[in-house]
Amino acid sequence: MKDKTEKKTLKEKLKETLDHMARENQKEFGSGKMDCCSNNRRLNSRGKQ
């Protein structure tokens, strides 16, 4: 019985994890905060000046 629910394919598990992470990231960065990429771009351009 227990086996059936836990026998998700690795792909499904991975997708769920990624979806969850994406949602968490949106919560973190979606509220007007910088996202990683634009933050890195800003740091890089500052370093070159």
Distance bins in CASP14 RR format, pairs under 12 A and 6 or more apart:
PFRMAT RR
TARGET T0000
AUTHOR 0000-0000-0000
RMODE 2
METHOD distances of the structure
MODEL  1
1 7 0 0 0 0 0 1 0 0 0 0 0
6 12 0 0 0 0 0 1 0 0 0 0 0
6 13 0 0 0 0 1 0 0 0 0 0 0
7 13 0 0 0 0 0 1 0 0 0 0 0
8 14 0 0 0 0 1 0 0 0 0 0 0
8 15 0 0 0 0 1 0 0 0 0 0 0
8 16 0 0 0 0 1 0 0 0 0 0 0
8 17 0 0 0 0 0 1 0 0 0 0 0
9 15 0 0 0 0 1 0 0 0 0 0 0
9 16 0 0 0 0 0 1 0 0 0 0 0
10 16 0 0 0 0 0 1 0 0 0 0 0
10 17 0 0 0 0 0 1 0 0 0 0 0
11 17 0 0 0 0 0 1 0 0 0 0 0
11 18 0 0 0 0 0 1 0 0 0 0 0
12 18 0 0 0 0 0 1 0 0 0 0 0
12 19 0 0 0 0 0 1 0 0 0 0 0
13 19 0 0 0 0 0 1 0 0 0 0 0
13 20 0 0 0 0 0 1 0 0 0 0 0
14 20 0 0 0 0 0 1 0 0 0 0 0
14 21 0 0 0 0 0 1 0 0 0 0 0
15 21 0 0 0 0 0 1 0 0 0 0 0
15 22 0 0 0 0 0 1 0 0 0 0 0
16 22 0 0 0 0 0 1 0 0 0 0 0
16 23 0 0 0 0 0 1 0 0 0 0 0
17 23 0 0 0 0 0 1 0 0 0 0 0
17 24 0 0 0 0 0 1 0 0 0 0 0
18 24 0 0 0 0 0 1 0 0 0 0 0
18 25 0 0 0 0 0 1 0 0 0 0 0
19 25 0 0 0 0 0 1 0 0 0 0 0
19 26 0 0 0 0 0 1 0 0 0 0 0
20 26 0 0 0 0 0 1 0 0 0 0 0
20 27 0 0 0 0 0 1 0 0 0 0 0
21 27 0 0 0 0 0 1 0 0 0 0 0
21 28 0 0 0 0 0 1 0 0 0 0 0
22 28 0 0 0 0 0 1 0 0 0 0 0
22 29 0 0 0 0 0 1 0 0 0 0 0
22 30 0 0 0 0 0 1 0 0 0 0 0
22 35 0 0 0 0 0 1 0 0 0 0 0
23 29 0 0 0 0 0 1 0 0 0 0 0
23 30 0 0 0 0 0 1 0 0 0 0 0
24 30 0 0 0 0 0 1 0 0 0 0 0
25 31 0 0 0 0 0 1 0 0 0 0 0
25 33 0 0 0 0 0 1 0 0 0 0 0
25 35 1 0 0 1 0 0 0 0 0 0 0
25 36 0 0 0 0 1 0 0 0 0 0 0
25 37 0 0 0 0 0 1 0 0 0 0 0
26 32 0 0 0 0 0 1 0 0 0 0 0
26 33 0 0 0 0 0 1 0 0 0 0 0
26 35 0 0 0 0 1 0 0 0 0 0 0
27 33 0 0 0 0 0 1 0 0 0 0 0
28 34 0 0 0 0 0 1 0 0 0 0 0
28 35 0 0 0 0 1 0 0 0 0 0 0
28 36 0 0 0 0 1 0 0 0 0 0 0
29 35 1 0 1 0 0 0 0 0 0 0 0
29 36 1 0 0 1 0 0 0 0 0 0 0
29 37 0 0 0 0 1 0 0 0 0 0 0
29 38 0 0 0 0 1 0 0 0 0 0 0
29 39 0 0 0 0 1 0 0 0 0 0 0
30 36 0 0 0 0 0 1 0 0 0 0 0
30 38 0 0 0 0 0 1 0 0 0 0 0
32 38 0 0 0 0 0 1 0 0 0 0 0
33 39 0 0 0 0 1 0 0 0 0 0 0
34 40 0 0 0 0 1 0 0 0 0 0 0
34 41 0 0 0 0 1 0 0 0 0 0 0
34 42 1 0 0 1 0 0 0 0 0 0 0
34 43 0 0 0 0 0 1 0 0 0 0 0
35 41 0 0 0 0 0 1 0 0 0 0 0
35 42 0 0 0 0 0 1 0 0 0 0 0
36 42 0 0 0 0 0 1 0 0 0 0 0
36 43 0 0 0 0 0 1 0 0 0 0 0
37 43 0 0 0 0 0 1 0 0 0 0 0
37 44 0 0 0 0 0 1 0 0 0 0 0
38 44 0 0 0 0 0 1 0 0 0 0 0
38 45 0 0 0 0 0 1 0 0 0 0 0
39 45 0 0 0 0 0 1 0 0 0 0 0
39 46 0 0 0 0 0 1 0 0 0 0 0
40 46 0 0 0 0 0 1 0 0 0 0 0
40 47 0 0 0 0 0 1 0 0 0 0 0
41 47 0 0 0 0 0 1 0 0 0 0 0
41 48 0 0 0 0 0 1 0 0 0 0 0
42 48 0 0 0 0 0 1 0 0 0 0 0
42 49 0 0 0 0 0 1 0 0 0 0 0
43 49 0 0 0 0 0 1 0 0 0 0 0
END
